[in-house]
Amino acid sequence: MHLHRYEKIWLTFGIGSLVIFLTVLGVSAFAFGQQPPSHMAKVDPQNVRDAAPFDEPGLRQINETTYQANIIAMAFTYQPNKIEVPVGSTVRFHVTSSDVVHSFTIPNTNVNFMVTPGHINMAEHTFTEAGSYLVLCNEYCGTGHHYMQMTIEVVE
Amino acid sequence: MAKNNSNLEPNRNHVPTETNSSSLKGTLIFTMSIGLFIVLSWSAIFFLFLNRM
């Protein structure tokens, strides 16, 4: 099969890009553990408060610098509405919804995911700077959607 | 008759090759432009993601 010189150039460029993208994706998924916010962890949406870990919403310390935050999103608030962690802490957010689809968004971080009823949606973030972090819902969930927020206090 | 046909064949093959090489230049430029746009936007978003970790 005869290939024109230009065709060889763009085929090499295209296949090379594909290989690089898939390599980055594969390394970040399998070596660094990046994963989608919702990955097969489920909870009964009718009885969210009866099932662990949402029977005790709030912050749980896992080790010296790691915390797990179990949060229930509902129209139009989060439970708990405020958590406090020391600076440098890594927080694993486990969030579910007891009613409709919400979101859990901390602006200017990679924590930005949908909160779907029946699923335990997860994300992890290390807070390296002290301050008050706002958490917002960015999925329209009803008339009070714009009031739906919580805060994360990162203290020295 | 057979001689005439065989004389025409090389010319027919020769002409389209030149046309193809000139017409692929624009295709190459646009393919590479779109390719660069995809690579640059993908890289920008990827580095934004890394900065926010």
Backbone of each chain as ProteinMPNN parsed JSONL, in Angstrom:
{"seq_chain_A": "MHLHRYEKIWLTFGIGSLVIFLTVLGVSAFAFGQQPPSHMAKVDPQNVRDAAPFDEPGLRQINETTYQANIIAMAFTYQPNKIEVPVGSTVRFHVTSSDVVHSFTIPNTNVNFMVTPGHINMAEHTFTEAGSYLVLCNEYCGTGHHYMQMTIEVVE", "coords_chain_A": {"N_chain_A": [[0.853, -1.197, 0.0], [0.593, 2.139, -0.955], [1.653, 5.0, 0.751], [1.309, 8.426, 1.054], [3.826, 10.918, 1.759], [2.98, 12.967, 3.495], [0.738, 11.803, 4.586], [1.92, 9.82, 6.113], [3.128, 11.438, 8.017], [0.924, 12.661, 9.418], [-0.389, 10.396, 10.324], [1.52, 9.235, 12.022], [1.7, 11.283, 13.932], [-0.96, 11.287, 14.924], [-1.321, 8.624, 15.917], [0.8, 8.559, 17.705], [0.002, 10.582, 19.554], [-2.285, 9.361, 20.579], [-1.175, 7.126, 21.86], [0.386, 8.432, 23.832], [-1.636, 9.812, 25.344], [-3.188, 7.61, 26.272], [-1.264, 6.264, 27.757], [-0.68, 8.112, 29.814], [-3.21, 8.185, 31.004], [-3.483, 5.484, 31.791], [-1.3, 5.156, 33.574], [-1.944, 7.083, 35.544], [-4.321, 5.981, 36.467], [-3.754, 3.274, 37.258], [-1.233, 3.289, 38.575], [-1.253, 5.577, 40.194], [-3.732, 5.549, 41.294], [-5.969, 7.064, 40.512], [-9.436, 7.593, 40.145], [-12.893, 7.35, 39.029], [-15.379, 9.503, 40.621], [-17.633, 8.044, 41.47], [-17.707, 4.734, 42.006], [-19.013, 2.02, 41.854], [-19.636, 1.699, 44.577], [-22.318, 1.351, 46.706], [-25.444, 2.423, 48.245], [-28.496, 2.062, 50.061], [-30.86, 4.21, 48.876], [-33.272, 4.842, 50.082], [-32.978, 4.351, 52.754], [-30.788, 5.802, 53.882], [-29.701, 6.76, 56.288], [-29.602, 4.554, 57.911], [-27.589, 2.926, 57.184], [-24.115, 2.066, 57.336], [-21.495, 4.139, 56.018], [-23.117, 6.217, 56.753], [-24.782, 6.309, 58.913], [-23.59, 7.592, 60.918], [-23.026, 10.581, 60.293], [-20.36, 12.805, 59.473], [-17.039, 13.698, 60.587], [-14.345, 11.435, 60.58], [-11.447, 10.228, 62.049], [-8.761, 8.701, 60.417], [-5.989, 8.152, 60.275], [-2.979, 9.81, 61.474], [-2.9, 12.064, 59.736], [-4.987, 11.747, 58.038], [-8.394, 11.919, 57.205], [-11.802, 10.817, 57.187], [-14.648, 11.985, 55.673], [-17.971, 11.666, 56.125], [-20.722, 12.43, 54.432], [-24.028, 13.594, 54.002], [-25.95, 14.653, 51.37], [-28.679, 16.764, 50.848], [-31.844, 18.252, 49.905], [-32.017, 21.444, 51.156], [-29.23, 21.299, 51.822], [-26.165, 20.225, 53.437], [-25.242, 17.458, 55.458], [-22.894, 16.706, 57.852], [-22.967, 20.335, 58.306], [-20.723, 21.766, 58.598], [-17.272, 21.235, 58.77], [-14.166, 20.655, 60.464], [-10.714, 20.674, 60.017], [-7.184, 20.056, 60.642], [-4.485, 21.968, 59.136], [-2.827, 20.619, 56.29], [-4.043, 18.211, 56.291], [-5.373, 15.223, 54.828], [-8.379, 14.688, 53.31], [-10.892, 12.333, 52.888], [-13.675, 12.339, 51.061], [-16.821, 11.014, 51.45], [-19.73, 10.853, 49.974], [-23.266, 10.934, 49.792], [-26.643, 11.071, 48.488], [-29.839, 11.818, 49.85], [-32.099, 12.353, 48.538], [-32.47, 13.888, 45.721], [-30.428, 14.369, 42.718], [-27.433, 15.918, 43.525], [-24.537, 18.083, 43.866], [-21.061, 18.096, 44.808], [-18.902, 20.422, 45.361], [-15.818, 21.936, 45.651], [-14.618, 24.971, 45.092], [-11.822, 25.776, 42.956], [-10.364, 23.482, 43.467], [-9.706, 19.963, 42.841], [-11.92, 18.675, 43.668], [-14.938, 17.984, 42.693], [-17.792, 16.779, 42.039], [-20.666, 14.798, 40.997], [-23.431, 14.064, 43.102], [-25.075, 11.288, 43.526], [-28.189, 9.732, 44.223], [-28.228, 6.646, 45.968], [-25.67, 5.939, 45.323], [-22.303, 5.861, 46.603], [-20.363, 8.51, 46.518], [-17.049, 9.456, 45.913], [-14.133, 11.385, 46.785], [-10.851, 12.762, 47.122], [-8.869, 15.042, 48.962], [-6.029, 17.056, 49.721], [-5.528, 19.44, 52.119], [-3.538, 22.064, 51.983], [-3.335, 24.67, 52.674], [-4.337, 26.974, 55.169], [-7.64, 28.097, 56.066], [-10.996, 29.081, 55.13], [-13.029, 26.971, 53.425], [-15.38, 26.926, 50.899], [-18.166, 24.877, 50.145], [-20.093, 23.898, 47.453], [-23.263, 23.274, 45.794], [-23.565, 22.339, 42.528], [-25.389, 21.26, 40.833], [-28.524, 21.748, 39.588], [-31.048, 21.55, 41.96], [-33.493, 22.204, 42.897], [-35.851, 24.685, 44.212], [-34.421, 25.904, 46.27], [-31.808, 25.674, 45.625], [-29.633, 27.501, 45.283], [-29.031, 28.176, 47.863], [-27.72, 26.088, 48.923], [-25.064, 24.915, 50.608], [-21.917, 24.276, 52.3], [-19.275, 24.516, 54.797], [-15.722, 24.088, 55.025], [-13.473, 24.215, 57.486], [-10.152, 24.911, 57.64], [-7.68, 24.681, 59.852], [-4.81, 26.058, 61.608]], "CA_chain_A": [[0.0, 0.0, 0.0], [1.411, 3.353, -1.014], [1.221, 6.112, 1.599], [1.962, 9.7, 0.765], [4.702, 11.335, 2.87], [2.17, 13.745, 4.439], [-0.131, 10.857, 5.31], [2.756, 9.175, 7.131], [3.351, 12.417, 9.091], [-0.218, 12.825, 10.329], [-0.696, 9.117, 10.989], [2.475, 9.113, 13.13], [1.283, 12.267, 14.933], [-2.218, 10.829, 15.534], [-1.116, 7.403, 16.699], [1.676, 8.956, 18.819], [-0.818, 11.284, 20.552], [-3.158, 8.367, 21.216], [-0.33, 6.331, 22.761], [0.743, 9.272, 24.993], [-2.841, 10.03, 26.162], [-3.575, 6.368, 26.946], [-0.231, 5.961, 28.752], [-0.921, 9.006, 30.966], [-4.447, 7.702, 31.628], [-3.211, 4.199, 32.428], [-0.405, 5.349, 34.73], [-2.651, 7.767, 36.635], [-5.359, 5.095, 37.013], [-3.273, 2.045, 37.896], [-0.094, 3.531, 39.456], [-1.555, 6.63, 41.163], [-5.041, 5.284, 41.904], [-7.048, 7.995, 40.141], [-10.626, 6.838, 39.772], [-14.073, 8.204, 38.962], [-15.937, 9.744, 41.956], [-18.569, 7.001, 41.854], [-17.213, 3.509, 41.387], [-19.682, 0.781, 42.267], [-20.019, 1.648, 45.991], [-23.738, 1.702, 46.704], [-26.16, 2.499, 49.514], [-29.936, 2.113, 49.794], [-31.223, 5.63, 48.971], [-34.463, 5.0, 50.928], [-32.594, 4.242, 54.163], [-29.393, 6.251, 53.926], [-29.229, 6.956, 57.674], [-29.513, 3.272, 58.631], [-26.442, 2.143, 56.684], [-22.776, 2.631, 57.509], [-21.013, 5.001, 57.105], [-23.948, 7.425, 56.87], [-25.522, 6.329, 60.177], [-22.894, 8.599, 61.736], [-22.43, 11.574, 59.399], [-19.357, 13.657, 60.123], [-15.621, 13.464, 60.334], [-13.757, 10.313, 61.32], [-9.996, 10.245, 61.822], [-8.268, 7.38, 60.004], [-4.664, 8.143, 60.894], [-2.553, 11.123, 61.96], [-3.193, 13.179, 58.823], [-6.061, 11.404, 57.103], [-9.743, 11.914, 57.755], [-12.885, 10.447, 56.271], [-15.836, 12.8, 55.922], [-19.202, 11.037, 55.633], [-21.62, 13.58, 54.268], [-25.291, 13.353, 53.291], [-26.472, 15.831, 50.68], [-30.149, 16.738, 50.733], [-32.385, 19.574, 49.56], [-30.995, 22.121, 50.389], [-28.088, 21.442, 52.723], [-25.331, 19.041, 53.647], [-25.158, 17.061, 56.863], [-22.884, 17.951, 58.633], [-22.898, 21.565, 57.54], [-19.407, 22.384, 58.778], [-16.266, 20.344, 59.358], [-12.918, 21.369, 60.758], [-9.535, 19.793, 59.974], [-5.921, 20.793, 60.692], [-3.848, 22.187, 57.845], [-2.013, 19.474, 55.881], [-4.831, 16.968, 56.359], [-6.001, 14.66, 53.636], [-9.762, 14.335, 53.647], [-11.598, 11.493, 51.914], [-15.093, 12.666, 51.118], [-17.774, 9.983, 51.039], [-20.959, 11.654, 49.942], [-24.423, 10.365, 49.096], [-27.817, 11.94, 48.527], [-31.024, 11.125, 50.351], [-33.264, 12.677, 47.698], [-32.255, 14.032, 44.272], [-29.027, 14.545, 42.334], [-26.776, 17.164, 43.935], [-23.117, 17.972, 43.574], [-20.177, 18.456, 45.916], [-17.882, 21.176, 44.629], [-14.983, 22.889, 46.368], [-14.005, 25.739, 44.003], [-10.35, 25.823, 42.823], [-9.737, 22.193, 43.783], [-10.197, 18.906, 41.949], [-13.122, 18.056, 44.241], [-16.094, 18.492, 41.954], [-18.449, 15.572, 41.511], [-22.106, 14.657, 41.196], [-23.848, 13.223, 44.226], [-26.247, 10.598, 42.996], [-28.835, 8.873, 45.216], [-27.946, 5.222, 45.785], [-24.239, 5.73, 45.138], [-21.386, 6.568, 47.491], [-19.446, 9.235, 45.635], [-15.843, 9.692, 46.7], [-13.014, 12.183, 46.278], [-9.86, 12.968, 48.175], [-8.116, 16.285, 48.764], [-5.126, 17.452, 50.805], [-5.626, 20.881, 52.342], [-2.195, 22.535, 52.36], [-3.41, 26.06, 53.134], [-5.404, 27.219, 56.139], [-8.678, 29.002, 55.581], [-12.368, 28.592, 55.097], [-13.344, 26.504, 52.071], [-16.809, 26.821, 50.626], [-18.609, 23.733, 49.336], [-21.32, 24.303, 46.752], [-23.975, 22.334, 44.918], [-23.676, 22.946, 41.196], [-26.425, 20.596, 40.025], [-29.79, 22.36, 40.016], [-31.758, 20.516, 42.72], [-34.804, 22.687, 43.336], [-35.968, 26.141, 44.386], [-33.432, 26.414, 47.225], [-30.486, 25.21, 45.161], [-28.585, 28.504, 45.465], [-28.68, 28.294, 49.29], [-27.12, 24.827, 49.359], [-23.615, 25.052, 50.784], [-21.34, 23.984, 53.618], [-17.908, 25.045, 54.857], [-14.653, 23.282, 55.6], [-12.501, 25.103, 58.137], [-8.817, 24.319, 57.746], [-7.06, 25.511, 60.894], [-3.368, 25.835, 61.869]], "C_chain_A": [[0.889, 1.248, 0.0], [0.825, 4.436, -0.109], [2.011, 7.347, 1.226], [2.778, 10.127, 1.996], [3.907, 12.108, 3.944], [1.264, 12.83, 5.272], [0.643, 10.16, 6.421], [2.961, 10.128, 8.314], [2.14, 12.478, 10.012], [-0.66, 11.526, 10.985], [0.233, 8.902, 12.191], [2.073, 10.039, 14.279], [0.034, 11.778, 15.686], [-2.024, 9.623, 16.425], [-0.225, 7.692, 17.911], [0.897, 9.651, 19.925], [-1.676, 10.301, 21.326], [-2.379, 7.539, 22.241], [0.02, 7.144, 24.021], [-0.466, 9.456, 25.911], [-3.193, 8.771, 26.954], [-2.547, 5.97, 28.003], [-0.444, 6.807, 30.007], [-2.152, 8.519, 31.741], [-4.199, 6.411, 32.41], [-2.345, 4.34, 33.668], [-1.154, 6.029, 35.867], [-3.728, 6.872, 37.256], [-4.76, 3.953, 37.822], [-2.105, 2.277, 38.845], [-0.43, 4.562, 40.531], [-2.972, 6.52, 41.743], [-6.117, 6.309, 41.605], [-8.25, 7.18, 39.697], [-11.825, 7.778, 39.69], [-14.67, 8.382, 40.36], [-16.926, 8.663, 42.405], [-18.123, 5.705, 41.2], [-17.768, 2.283, 42.105], [-19.996, 0.69, 43.766], [-21.45, 2.16, 46.102], [-24.319, 1.746, 48.117], [-27.646, 2.592, 49.167], [-30.419, 3.562, 49.94], [-32.448, 5.883, 49.858], [-34.082, 5.042, 52.415], [-31.129, 4.629, 54.358], [-28.868, 6.282, 55.36], [-29.121, 5.661, 58.467], [-28.238, 2.516, 58.274], [-25.136, 2.853, 56.975], [-22.256, 3.06, 56.147], [-21.931, 6.18, 57.401], [-24.854, 7.403, 58.093], [-24.862, 7.292, 61.165], [-22.233, 9.624, 60.819], [-21.414, 12.433, 60.148], [-17.961, 13.188, 59.803], [-15.117, 12.307, 61.186], [-12.26, 10.297, 61.004], [-9.518, 8.834, 61.503], [-6.844, 7.178, 60.504], [-4.261, 9.583, 61.202], [-2.977, 12.29, 61.052], [-4.374, 12.9, 57.892], [-7.41, 11.325, 57.818], [-10.712, 11.401, 56.703], [-14.105, 11.269, 56.638], [-17.036, 12.105, 55.291], [-20.287, 12.102, 55.6], [-22.873, 13.165, 53.498], [-25.741, 14.667, 52.664], [-27.982, 15.689, 50.573], [-30.617, 18.141, 50.368], [-32.631, 20.348, 50.854], [-29.817, 22.382, 51.317], [-27.239, 20.163, 52.709], [-25.343, 18.718, 55.133], [-23.876, 16.253, 57.062], [-22.663, 19.163, 57.739], [-21.549, 22.256, 57.64], [-18.462, 21.331, 59.345], [-14.969, 21.132, 59.531], [-11.77, 20.372, 60.773], [-8.27, 20.64, 60.103], [-5.291, 20.922, 59.305], [-2.908, 21.009, 57.521], [-2.782, 18.163, 55.89], [-5.306, 16.533, 54.982], [-7.395, 14.199, 54.027], [-10.35, 13.505, 52.514], [-13.087, 11.773, 52.072], [-15.905, 11.476, 50.611], [-19.147, 10.636, 51.113], [-22.064, 10.877, 49.236], [-25.591, 11.326, 49.231], [-28.996, 11.151, 49.064], [-32.255, 11.489, 49.519], [-32.914, 12.728, 46.195], [-30.757, 14.171, 43.973], [-28.535, 15.921, 42.8], [-25.347, 17.119, 43.399], [-22.334, 18.412, 44.801], [-18.965, 19.11, 45.267], [-17.129, 22.106, 45.569], [-14.246, 23.688, 45.294], [-12.482, 25.763, 44.102], [-9.648, 24.576, 43.341], [-10.249, 21.175, 42.761], [-11.435, 18.22, 42.5], [-14.337, 18.695, 43.582], [-16.786, 17.288, 41.34], [-19.94, 15.586, 41.77], [-22.368, 13.763, 42.389], [-25.158, 12.57, 43.816], [-26.863, 9.704, 44.061], [-28.533, 7.401, 44.922], [-26.474, 4.915, 45.602], [-23.453, 6.452, 46.227], [-20.324, 7.195, 46.594], [-18.243, 9.686, 46.455], [-14.861, 10.598, 45.979], [-12.091, 12.44, 47.449], [-9.128, 14.276, 47.894], [-7.238, 16.556, 49.974], [-5.152, 18.969, 50.924], [-4.288, 21.402, 52.856], [-2.206, 23.978, 52.845], [-4.58, 26.221, 54.079], [-6.427, 28.174, 55.544], [-10.035, 28.346, 55.612], [-12.708, 28.228, 53.652], [-14.847, 26.327, 51.933], [-17.089, 25.564, 49.803], [-19.957, 24.094, 48.734], [-21.965, 23.125, 46.043], [-24.061, 22.994, 43.554], [-24.567, 22.153, 40.246], [-27.762, 21.167, 40.503], [-30.677, 21.3, 40.668], [-33.102, 20.996, 43.239], [-34.758, 24.171, 43.633], [-34.923, 26.707, 45.346], [-32.001, 26.07, 46.856], [-29.363, 26.203, 45.478], [-28.224, 28.727, 46.931], [-27.848, 27.105, 49.755], [-25.597, 24.946, 49.425], [-23.192, 24.524, 52.157], [-19.923, 24.539, 53.629], [-16.959, 24.018, 55.473], [-13.645, 24.266, 56.179], [-11.173, 24.361, 58.255], [-8.008, 25.226, 58.677], [-5.594, 25.11, 61.106], [-3.185, 24.864, 63.034]], "O_chain_A": [[1.795, 1.396, 0.82], [-0.362, 4.749, -0.197], [3.235, 7.307, 1.1], [2.463, 9.747, 3.124], [4.13, 11.928, 5.141], [1.053, 13.04, 6.467], [0.124, 9.933, 7.514], [2.969, 9.699, 9.468], [2.276, 12.365, 11.23], [-1.237, 11.541, 12.072], [-0.206, 8.445, 13.246], [2.098, 9.645, 15.445], [-0.027, 11.842, 16.914], [-2.504, 9.597, 17.558], [-0.446, 7.158, 18.998], [1.096, 9.355, 21.103], [-1.791, 10.378, 22.549], [-2.861, 7.284, 23.345], [-0.04, 6.625, 25.136], [-0.349, 9.279, 27.124], [-3.464, 8.842, 28.152], [-2.909, 5.402, 29.033], [-0.396, 6.293, 31.124], [-2.138, 8.45, 32.97], [-4.649, 6.267, 33.546], [-2.619, 3.721, 34.696], [-1.033, 5.62, 37.021], [-4.016, 6.993, 38.447], [-5.198, 3.686, 38.941], [-1.973, 1.551, 39.83], [0.047, 4.449, 41.661], [-3.356, 7.322, 42.594], [-7.084, 6.423, 42.359], [-8.111, 6.2, 38.965], [-11.778, 8.885, 40.225], [-14.494, 7.51, 41.211], [-17.042, 8.397, 43.601], [-18.155, 5.584, 39.976], [-17.067, 1.609, 42.86], [-20.573, -0.308, 44.197], [-21.761, 3.262, 45.651], [-23.756, 1.181, 49.055], [-28.016, 3.127, 48.122], [-30.387, 4.093, 51.05], [-32.647, 7.001, 50.334], [-34.759, 5.674, 53.225], [-30.341, 3.873, 54.926], [-27.733, 5.883, 55.621], [-28.601, 5.665, 59.583], [-27.848, 1.58, 58.972], [-25.044, 4.076, 56.879], [-22.559, 2.381, 55.166], [-21.584, 7.049, 58.2], [-25.613, 8.347, 58.315], [-25.49, 7.746, 62.122], [-21.026, 9.559, 60.585], [-21.601, 12.743, 61.325], [-17.731, 12.4, 58.885], [-15.429, 12.217, 62.373], [-11.86, 10.347, 59.841], [-9.828, 7.886, 62.225], [-6.532, 6.142, 61.091], [-5.106, 10.478, 61.194], [-3.36, 13.357, 61.531], [-4.716, 13.734, 57.053], [-7.532, 10.737, 58.893], [-10.481, 11.527, 55.501], [-14.547, 11.252, 57.787], [-17.112, 11.97, 54.07], [-20.708, 12.605, 56.642], [-22.794, 12.477, 52.48], [-25.891, 15.674, 53.356], [-28.494, 14.618, 50.246], [-29.866, 19.107, 50.508], [-33.461, 19.881, 51.633], [-29.45, 23.529, 51.57], [-27.569, 19.175, 52.055], [-25.443, 19.617, 55.968], [-23.77, 15.175, 56.477], [-22.238, 19.048, 56.589], [-21.25, 23.189, 56.894], [-18.81, 20.62, 60.287], [-14.718, 22.124, 58.847], [-11.836, 19.349, 61.454], [-8.269, 21.81, 59.721], [-5.529, 20.1, 58.42], [-2.265, 20.472, 58.424], [-2.235, 17.118, 55.537], [-5.596, 17.348, 54.106], [-7.563, 13.415, 54.961], [-10.32, 13.901, 51.349], [-13.677, 11.47, 53.109], [-15.703, 10.996, 49.495], [-19.651, 10.93, 52.196], [-21.828, 10.24, 48.209], [-25.531, 12.283, 50.003], [-29.144, 9.963, 48.776], [-33.344, 10.977, 49.778], [-33.047, 11.728, 45.489], [-29.928, 14.096, 44.879], [-29.146, 16.947, 42.503], [-24.988, 16.254, 42.601], [-22.884, 19.024, 45.717], [-18.11, 18.432, 44.696], [-17.731, 22.967, 46.211], [-13.345, 23.156, 44.646], [-11.923, 25.771, 45.198], [-8.45, 24.616, 43.625], [-11.106, 21.481, 41.931], [-11.955, 17.289, 41.884], [-14.704, 19.827, 43.898], [-16.418, 16.83, 40.259], [-20.423, 16.296, 42.652], [-21.619, 12.822, 42.655], [-26.206, 13.213, 43.766], [-26.136, 8.981, 44.743], [-28.577, 6.967, 43.771], [-26.063, 3.76, 45.711], [-23.863, 7.505, 46.714], [-19.502, 6.502, 45.995], [-18.392, 10.229, 47.55], [-14.759, 10.592, 44.752], [-12.489, 12.349, 48.611], [-8.806, 14.587, 46.747], [-7.644, 16.318, 51.112], [-4.844, 19.689, 49.974], [-3.945, 21.205, 54.022], [-1.203, 24.463, 53.369], [-5.667, 25.692, 53.846], [-6.123, 28.954, 54.642], [-10.196, 27.211, 56.059], [-12.676, 29.082, 52.766], [-15.493, 25.664, 52.746], [-16.342, 25.232, 48.882], [-20.857, 24.546, 49.441], [-21.317, 22.124, 45.733], [-24.581, 24.103, 43.439], [-24.521, 22.335, 39.03], [-28.091, 21.078, 41.686], [-31.022, 20.294, 40.048], [-33.784, 20.26, 43.953], [-33.766, 24.843, 43.349], [-34.573, 27.883, 45.242], [-31.094, 26.166, 47.683], [-28.275, 25.804, 45.892], [-27.229, 29.389, 47.227], [-27.324, 27.116, 50.869], [-24.932, 25.065, 48.396], [-24.019, 24.351, 53.053], [-19.42, 24.984, 52.597], [-17.342, 23.206, 56.315], [-13.039, 25.052, 55.45], [-11.09, 23.312, 58.894], [-7.695, 26.369, 58.345], [-5.196, 23.98, 60.822], [-2.054, 24.551, 63.404]]}, "seq_chain_B": "MAKNNSNLEPNRNHVPTETNSSSLKGTLIFTMSIGLFIVLSWSAIFFLFLNRM", "coords_chain_B": {"N_chain_B": [[-3.337, -0.126, -32.883], [-3.064, -1.293, -30.382], [-0.534, -0.404, -29.721], [-0.883, 2.377, -29.48], [-2.53, 2.56, -27.177], [-0.814, 1.569, -25.176], [1.054, 3.58, -25.114], [-0.384, 5.678, -24.038], [-0.93, 4.94, -21.414], [1.248, 5.372, -19.407], [1.222, 8.19, -19.198], [-1.321, 8.741, -18.12], [-1.095, 7.62, -15.609], [0.857, 9.21, -14.501], [0.022, 11.913, -14.312], [-2.147, 12.217, -12.255], [-0.69, 11.745, -9.866], [0.916, 13.976, -9.394], [-1.073, 15.907, -8.997], [-2.239, 14.95, -6.63], [-0.134, 15.262, -4.723], [0.091, 18.015, -4.485], [-2.456, 18.709, -3.562], [-2.6, 17.608, -1.037], [-1.232, 19.185, 0.711], [-2.633, 21.31, 1.948], [-4.418, 19.76, 3.42], [-2.648, 18.538, 5.188], [-1.758, 20.77, 6.678], [-4.151, 21.601, 7.958], [-4.849, 19.274, 9.334], [-2.697, 19.043, 11.11], [-3.01, 21.445, 12.48], [-5.471, 21.064, 13.825], [-4.726, 18.849, 15.306], [-2.689, 19.942, 16.951], [-4.24, 21.786, 18.378], [-5.904, 20.027, 19.824], [-3.987, 18.634, 21.361], [-2.8, 20.757, 22.819], [-5.022, 21.826, 24.266], [-5.768, 19.581, 25.752], [-3.416, 19.176, 27.259], [-3.336, 21.588, 28.704], [-5.607, 21.36, 30.37], [-4.921, 19.069, 31.749], [-2.589, 19.873, 33.159], [-3.718, 21.851, 34.721], [-5.336, 20.261, 36.343], [-3.287, 18.811, 37.687], [-2.025, 20.907, 39.076], [-3.967, 21.557, 40.907], [-4.032, 19.519, 42.685]], "CA_chain_B": [[-4.252, 0.224, -31.791], [-2.476, -1.705, -29.106], [0.616, 0.467, -29.457], [-1.378, 3.678, -28.998], [-3.0, 2.421, -25.793], [0.31, 1.422, -24.247], [1.708, 4.889, -24.979], [-1.203, 6.569, -23.207], [-0.984, 4.489, -20.007], [2.158, 6.05, -18.468], [0.776, 9.567, -18.982], [-2.491, 8.721, -17.228], [-0.618, 7.356, -14.24], [1.777, 10.256, -14.054], [-0.649, 13.189, -14.026], [-2.828, 12.29, -10.952], [0.263, 11.742, -8.758], [1.309, 15.372, -9.146], [-2.235, 16.597, -8.459], [-2.392, 14.501, -5.244], [0.876, 15.797, -3.818], [-0.171, 19.425, -4.212], [-3.702, 18.879, -2.831], [-2.47, 17.12, 0.342], [-0.531, 20.161, 1.555], [-3.662, 21.969, 2.776], [-4.916, 18.753, 4.374], [-1.619, 18.375, 6.229], [-1.767, 21.958, 7.546], [-5.344, 21.591, 8.806], [-4.772, 18.121, 10.248], [-1.728, 19.368, 12.16], [-3.597, 22.513, 13.303], [-6.459, 20.455, 14.722], [-3.954, 18.004, 16.219], [-2.05, 20.807, 17.941], [-5.302, 22.327, 19.232], [-6.32, 18.959, 20.745], [-2.882, 18.364, 22.293], [-2.621, 21.909, 23.72], [-6.144, 21.946, 25.211], [-5.669, 18.421, 26.659], [-2.303, 19.435, 28.183], [-3.716, 22.688, 29.597], [-6.532, 20.835, 31.38], [-4.185, 18.094, 32.565], [-1.715, 20.593, 34.09], [-4.613, 22.489, 35.696], [-5.678, 19.178, 37.273], [-2.113, 18.519, 38.522], [-1.798, 22.047, 39.971], [-4.995, 21.621, 41.945], [-3.996, 18.331, 43.552]], "C_chain_B": [[-3.642, -0.091, -30.429], [-1.305, -0.826, -28.712], [0.181, 1.81, -28.877], [-1.8, 3.627, -27.542], [-1.852, 2.362, -24.81], [1.069, 2.738, -24.096], [0.938, 5.817, -24.052], [-1.11, 6.213, -21.716], [-0.042, 5.23, -19.057], [1.738, 7.479, -18.165], [-0.376, 9.633, -17.984], [-2.047, 8.511, -15.771], [0.162, 8.526, -13.671], [1.038, 11.505, -13.556], [-1.325, 13.225, -12.639], [-1.869, 12.345, -9.762], [0.669, 13.168, -8.391], [0.176, 16.151, -8.508], [-2.398, 16.254, -6.972], [-1.413, 15.18, -4.31], [0.607, 17.268, -3.504], [-1.431, 19.581, -3.373], [-3.575, 18.439, -1.364], [-1.812, 18.14, 1.276], [-1.503, 20.871, 2.508], [-4.199, 21.021, 3.827], [-3.942, 18.573, 5.526], [-1.665, 19.546, 7.212], [-2.968, 21.913, 8.495], [-5.345, 20.427, 9.788], [-3.853, 18.438, 11.422], [-2.271, 20.477, 13.072], [-4.591, 21.941, 14.304], [-5.754, 19.58, 15.759], [-3.302, 18.814, 17.316], [-3.066, 21.388, 18.909], [-5.726, 21.284, 20.271], [-5.24, 18.718, 21.803], [-2.73, 19.51, 23.304], [-3.765, 22.008, 24.724], [-6.116, 20.793, 26.205], [-4.576, 18.684, 27.701], [-2.672, 20.523, 29.179], [-4.611, 22.176, 30.72], [-5.811, 19.857, 32.305], [-3.281, 18.802, 33.576], [-2.529, 21.384, 35.115], [-5.002, 21.48, 36.782], [-4.512, 18.894, 38.221], [-1.845, 19.654, 39.518], [-2.778, 22.085, 41.123], [-4.958, 20.437, 42.884], [-3.494, 18.687, 44.945]], "O_chain_B": [[-3.69, 0.699, -29.486], [-1.099, -0.533, -27.534], [0.775, 2.318, -27.926], [-1.48, 4.523, -26.761], [-1.881, 3.0, -23.758], [1.668, 2.983, -23.049], [1.532, 6.646, -23.362], [-1.202, 7.093, -20.86], [-0.481, 5.679, -17.999], [1.869, 7.944, -17.033], [-0.391, 10.493, -17.104], [-2.559, 9.141, -14.845], [0.113, 8.784, -12.468], [1.381, 12.075, -12.52], [-1.102, 14.183, -11.898], [-2.208, 12.941, -8.739], [0.754, 13.514, -7.212], [0.397, 16.954, -7.601], [-2.659, 17.133, -6.152], [-1.793, 15.628, -3.228], [0.863, 17.721, -2.389], [-1.496, 20.49, -2.545], [-4.375, 18.864, -0.531], [-1.836, 17.972, 2.495], [-1.237, 21.014, 3.701], [-4.413, 21.406, 4.976], [-4.343, 18.469, 6.686], [-1.619, 19.348, 8.426], [-2.824, 22.157, 9.693], [-5.783, 20.566, 10.93], [-4.173, 18.146, 12.575], [-2.032, 20.465, 14.28], [-4.562, 22.285, 15.485], [-6.126, 19.566, 16.932], [-3.348, 18.43, 18.485], [-2.808, 21.48, 20.109], [-5.889, 21.604, 21.449], [-5.54, 18.612, 22.992], [-2.553, 19.269, 24.498], [-3.524, 22.247, 25.908], [-6.409, 20.994, 27.383], [-4.784, 18.444, 28.89], [-2.363, 20.409, 30.365], [-4.404, 22.513, 31.886], [-6.07, 19.828, 33.508], [-3.208, 18.382, 34.73], [-2.086, 21.569, 36.248], [-4.998, 21.794, 37.972], [-4.718, 18.751, 39.427], [-1.481, 19.4, 40.666], [-2.458, 22.588, 42.2], [-5.778, 20.354, 43.798], [-3.398, 17.815, 45.809]]}, "name": "protein", "num_of_chains": 2, "seq": "MHLHRYEKIWLTFGIGSLVIFLTVLGVSAFAFGQQPPSHMAKVDPQNVRDAAPFDEPGLRQINETTYQANIIAMAFTYQPNKIEVPVGSTVRFHVTSSDVVHSFTIPNTNVNFMVTPGHINMAEHTFTEAGSYLVLCNEYCGTGHHYMQMTIEVVEMAKNNSNLEPNRNHVPTETNSSSLKGTLIFTMSIGLFIVLSWSAIFFLFLNRM"}
